[in-house]
Amino acid sequence: MIHRFSLLLALGAAGLAFAAGAQAASFPVSDQVRFGAWQSATLEDGDKRHFRALESESYSDATLSVNATAGICHLPWLEMRVTLAESQTESRTTRLVPARLRVDQTPMLETMAEFIVEEGDDGFYSHFYLGDLAALLSRMSQGEKLFIGFEQEDGAPWTMTFTLDGAGQAISEMQRRCESA
């Protein structure tokens, strides 16, 4: 389970204006297919279709996903959602923090992560700024574990580990669906 105190510290500081793109809304989900600990799914948002490869088995209150939108499949994004104790009262970016990602024993990827909350949603979202997401997705497709670490001002880093069992197949299926949409 995620350390709630660390999470609340991260969410406590007021940040920048809300950044668009969080997938907080509840969209109808279809075509769910399981690949080990991962699954692929299609989400409908009016006339838009989103495609997702996701893992929600490593933590009871967190989901890691790779997402793409029909028409712009070449711009996927990596997102992590963590369930909070209550629904949020406003939409905003709460923090921008240094983050590190690593698949198994491959070199560490240094990046930034944006923490976002949305009004009416009981989750917080972390979007990662990744210059070479394709390289990370390739590593994820072949690896066993994805390690994520978030810096916390004066505290120890907040770390998480997600299994990659089935990630390659789920990501390939997500990309296939997006490109054929």
DRENDO-1510 file (C-alpha; in Angstrom, 1 decimal, always signed):
<recs>
REC; n; res; u; v; w
REC; 1; MET; +0.0; +0.0; +0.0 .
REC; 2; ILE; +1.2; +3.5; -0.8 .
REC; 3; HIS; +2.5; +5.6; +2.1 .
REC; 4; ARG; -0.4; +8.0; +2.6 .
REC; 5; PHE; +1.6; +10.6; +4.5 .
REC; 6; SER; +4.1; +11.0; +1.7 .
REC; 7; LEU; +1.2; +11.3; -0.8 .
REC; 8; LEU; -0.6; +13.9; +1.2 .
REC; 9; LEU; +2.7; +15.9; +1.5 .
REC; 10; ALA; +3.0; +15.8; -2.3 .
REC; 11; LEU; -0.5; +16.9; -2.8 .
REC; 12; GLY; -0.5; +19.5; -0.1 .
REC; 13; ALA; +1.4; +22.2; -1.9 .
REC; 14; ALA; -0.6; +24.4; -4.3 .
REC; 15; GLY; +0.8; +24.3; -7.7 .
REC; 16; LEU; +0.4; +25.5; -11.2 .
REC; 17; ALA; -2.8; +25.9; -13.2 .
REC; 18; PHE; -4.5; +22.6; -14.1 .
REC; 19; ALA; -2.9; +20.8; -17.0 .
REC; 20; ALA; -5.2; +19.1; -19.5 .
REC; 21; GLY; -5.0; +15.5; -20.3 .
REC; 22; ALA; -5.7; +13.6; -17.1 .
REC; 23; GLN; -8.1; +10.7; -17.8 .
REC; 24; ALA; -10.2; +11.3; -14.7 .
REC; 25; ALA; -13.6; +11.1; -16.3 .
REC; 26; SER; -15.4; +7.8; -16.2 .
REC; 27; PHE; -15.6; +6.6; -19.8 .
REC; 28; PRO; -17.3; +3.5; -20.9 .
REC; 29; VAL; -14.7; +0.7; -21.2 .
REC; 30; SER; -14.9; -2.1; -23.8 .
REC; 31; ASP; -12.7; -4.8; -25.4 .
REC; 32; GLN; -10.8; -5.6; -22.2 .
REC; 33; VAL; -8.2; -8.3; -22.8 .
REC; 34; ARG; -5.9; -9.7; -20.1 .
REC; 35; PHE; -2.2; -10.4; -20.7 .
REC; 36; GLY; -0.7; -11.6; -17.5 .
REC; 37; ALA; -0.9; -8.8; -14.9 .
REC; 38; TRP; -1.6; -6.3; -17.7 .
REC; 39; GLN; -4.7; -5.7; -19.8 .
REC; 40; SER; -5.7; -3.7; -22.8 .
REC; 41; ALA; -8.9; -1.7; -23.0 .
REC; 42; THR; -10.8; +0.8; -25.2 .
REC; 43; LEU; -12.4; +3.9; -23.7 .
REC; 44; GLU; -15.2; +5.9; -25.4 .
REC; 45; ASP; -15.3; +9.7; -24.8 .
REC; 46; GLY; -18.1; +10.9; -27.0 .
REC; 47; ASP; -16.7; +10.9; -30.5 .
REC; 48; LYS; -13.1; +10.2; -29.2 .
REC; 49; ARG; -11.6; +6.8; -28.6 .
REC; 50; HIS; -8.8; +6.2; -26.1 .
REC; 51; PHE; -6.8; +3.1; -25.9 .
REC; 52; ARG; -5.0; +1.9; -22.8 .
REC; 53; ALA; -2.6; -0.8; -21.6 .
REC; 54; LEU; -2.8; -1.0; -17.8 .
REC; 55; GLU; -1.5; -2.8; -14.8 .
REC; 56; SER; -3.5; -2.6; -11.6 .
REC; 57; GLU; -2.4; -5.7; -9.7 .
REC; 58; SER; +0.8; -4.5; -8.1 .
REC; 59; TYR; -1.1; -2.1; -5.7 .
REC; 60; SER; -4.7; -2.1; -4.5 .
REC; 61; ASP; -4.9; +1.7; -4.9 .
REC; 62; ALA; -2.7; +2.4; -7.9 .
REC; 63; THR; -2.8; +1.8; -11.7 .
REC; 64; LEU; -0.1; +2.3; -14.2 .
REC; 65; SER; -1.1; +2.8; -17.8 .
REC; 66; VAL; +0.2; +3.6; -21.2 .
REC; 67; ASN; -2.5; +5.6; -23.2 .
REC; 68; ALA; -3.1; +6.7; -26.7 .
REC; 69; THR; -5.9; +8.6; -28.5 .
REC; 70; ALA; -7.2; +7.7; -32.0 .
REC; 71; GLY; -5.9; +10.1; -34.6 .
REC; 72; ILE; -2.7; +10.9; -32.6 .
REC; 73; CYS; -1.5; +7.4; -31.8 .
REC; 74; HIS; +2.1; +8.6; -32.2 .
REC; 75; LEU; +1.8; +10.6; -29.0 .
REC; 76; PRO; +1.1; +8.1; -26.3 .
REC; 77; TRP; +1.7; +9.0; -22.6 .
REC; 78; LEU; +2.6; +7.1; -19.4 .
REC; 79; GLU; +0.3; +7.8; -16.5 .
REC; 80; MET; -0.1; +6.5; -12.9 .
REC; 81; ARG; -3.3; +6.9; -10.9 .
REC; 82; VAL; -3.5; +6.6; -7.2 .
REC; 83; THR; -6.8; +6.4; -5.3 .
REC; 84; LEU; -7.2; +9.0; -2.5 .
REC; 85; ALA; -9.4; +8.9; +0.6 .
REC; 86; GLU; -11.9; +11.5; -0.8 .
REC; 87; SER; -13.0; +13.2; -4.0 .
REC; 88; GLN; -11.1; +16.4; -4.9 .
REC; 89; THR; -12.9; +19.8; -4.7 .
REC; 90; GLU; -11.0; +21.4; -7.6 .
REC; 91; SER; -8.9; +20.5; -10.7 .
REC; 92; ARG; -5.3; +21.6; -10.5 .
REC; 93; THR; -1.7; +20.6; -10.9 .
REC; 94; THR; -0.4; +20.1; -7.4 .
REC; 95; ARG; +3.3; +19.6; -8.0 .
REC; 96; LEU; +6.0; +19.1; -10.6 .
REC; 97; VAL; +8.7; +16.8; -9.1 .
REC; 98; PRO; +11.9; +15.0; -10.3 .
REC; 99; ALA; +11.2; +11.4; -11.0 .
REC; 100; ARG; +13.3; +8.3; -11.9 .
REC; 101; LEU; +12.2; +5.3; -13.9 .
REC; 102; ARG; +14.0; +2.1; -14.5 .
REC; 103; VAL; +13.1; -1.3; -16.1 .
REC; 104; ASP; +15.0; -4.1; -14.3 .
REC; 105; GLN; +18.7; -3.2; -14.2 .
REC; 106; THR; +18.7; -0.9; -17.3 .
REC; 107; PRO; +20.0; +2.6; -16.9 .
REC; 108; MET; +17.9; +5.0; -14.8 .
REC; 109; LEU; +15.7; +7.5; -16.7 .
REC; 110; GLU; +15.7; +10.9; -15.1 .
REC; 111; THR; +12.6; +12.9; -15.8 .
REC; 112; MET; +9.9; +15.1; -14.3 .
REC; 113; ALA; +6.4; +14.1; -13.2 .
REC; 114; GLU; +3.4; +16.3; -12.9 .
REC; 115; PHE; +0.9; +15.5; -10.1 .
REC; 116; ILE; -2.7; +16.4; -11.1 .
REC; 117; VAL; -6.1; +16.2; -9.3 .
REC; 118; GLU; -9.5; +16.7; -10.9 .
REC; 119; GLU; -12.6; +18.0; -9.3 .
REC; 120; GLY; -15.0; +15.2; -8.4 .
REC; 121; ASP; -12.4; +12.5; -8.8 .
REC; 122; ASP; -11.0; +10.4; -5.9 .
REC; 123; GLY; -7.6; +10.0; -7.6 .
REC; 124; PHE; -4.4; +11.8; -8.2 .
REC; 125; TYR; -2.6; +11.4; -11.5 .
REC; 126; SER; +1.1; +11.5; -12.3 .
REC; 127; HIS; +2.0; +12.3; -15.9 .
REC; 128; PHE; +5.7; +11.7; -16.8 .
REC; 129; TYR; +7.6; +14.0; -19.2 .
REC; 130; LEU; +9.5; +11.5; -21.3 .
REC; 131; GLY; +11.6; +12.5; -24.2 .
REC; 132; ASP; +12.0; +8.9; -25.5 .
REC; 133; LEU; +8.8; +7.1; -24.4 .
REC; 134; ALA; +9.4; +4.6; -27.3 .
REC; 135; ALA; +12.6; +3.4; -25.7 .
REC; 136; LEU; +10.9; +3.0; -22.3 .
REC; 137; LEU; +8.0; +1.1; -23.8 .
REC; 138; SER; +10.5; -1.2; -25.6 .
REC; 139; ARG; +12.2; -1.9; -22.3 .
REC; 140; MET; +8.9; -2.4; -20.6 .
REC; 141; SER; +7.8; -4.9; -23.2 .
REC; 142; GLN; +10.9; -7.1; -22.5 .
REC; 143; GLY; +11.4; -6.4; -18.7 .
REC; 144; GLU; +10.0; -7.9; -15.5 .
REC; 145; LYS; +9.7; -4.8; -13.2 .
REC; 146; LEU; +9.3; -1.1; -13.6 .
REC; 147; PHE; +10.7; +0.9; -10.7 .
REC; 148; ILE; +9.4; +4.5; -10.2 .
REC; 149; GLY; +10.8; +7.0; -7.7 .
REC; 150; PHE; +9.5; +10.5; -6.9 .
REC; 151; GLU; +11.7; +13.0; -5.1 .
REC; 152; GLN; +10.1; +14.6; -2.0 .
REC; 153; GLU; +11.7; +17.8; -0.9 .
REC; 154; ASP; +13.1; +16.9; +2.5 .
REC; 155; GLY; +11.9; +13.3; +2.8 .
REC; 156; ALA; +13.1; +10.0; +1.4 .
REC; 157; PRO; +12.0; +9.3; -2.2 .
REC; 158; TRP; +8.5; +7.8; -2.7 .
REC; 159; THR; +9.1; +4.6; -4.7 .
REC; 160; MET; +6.8; +2.1; -6.4 .
REC; 161; THR; +7.4; -1.1; -8.4 .
REC; 162; PHE; +5.0; -2.4; -11.0 .
REC; 163; THR; +5.2; -5.9; -12.6 .
REC; 164; LEU; +5.7; -6.0; -16.4 .
REC; 165; ASP; +4.2; -9.5; -16.8 .
REC; 166; GLY; +2.1; -9.1; -20.0 .
REC; 167; ALA; +3.1; -5.5; -20.6 .
REC; 168; GLY; +4.5; -6.1; -24.0 .
REC; 169; GLN; +1.4; -7.8; -25.3 .
REC; 170; ALA; -0.9; -5.2; -23.7 .
REC; 171; ILE; +1.1; -2.3; -25.1 .
REC; 172; SER; +1.2; -3.9; -28.6 .
REC; 173; GLU; -2.6; -4.5; -28.5 .
REC; 174; MET; -3.2; -0.9; -27.4 .
REC; 175; GLN; -1.0; +0.4; -30.3 .
REC; 176; ARG; -2.7; -1.9; -32.8 .
REC; 177; ARG; -6.2; -0.8; -31.8 .
REC; 178; CYS; -5.2; +2.8; -31.9 .
REC; 179; GLU; -3.7; +2.6; -35.3 .
REC; 180; SER; -6.6; +0.7; -36.8 .
REC; 181; ALA; -9.2; +3.0; -35.3 .
</recs>
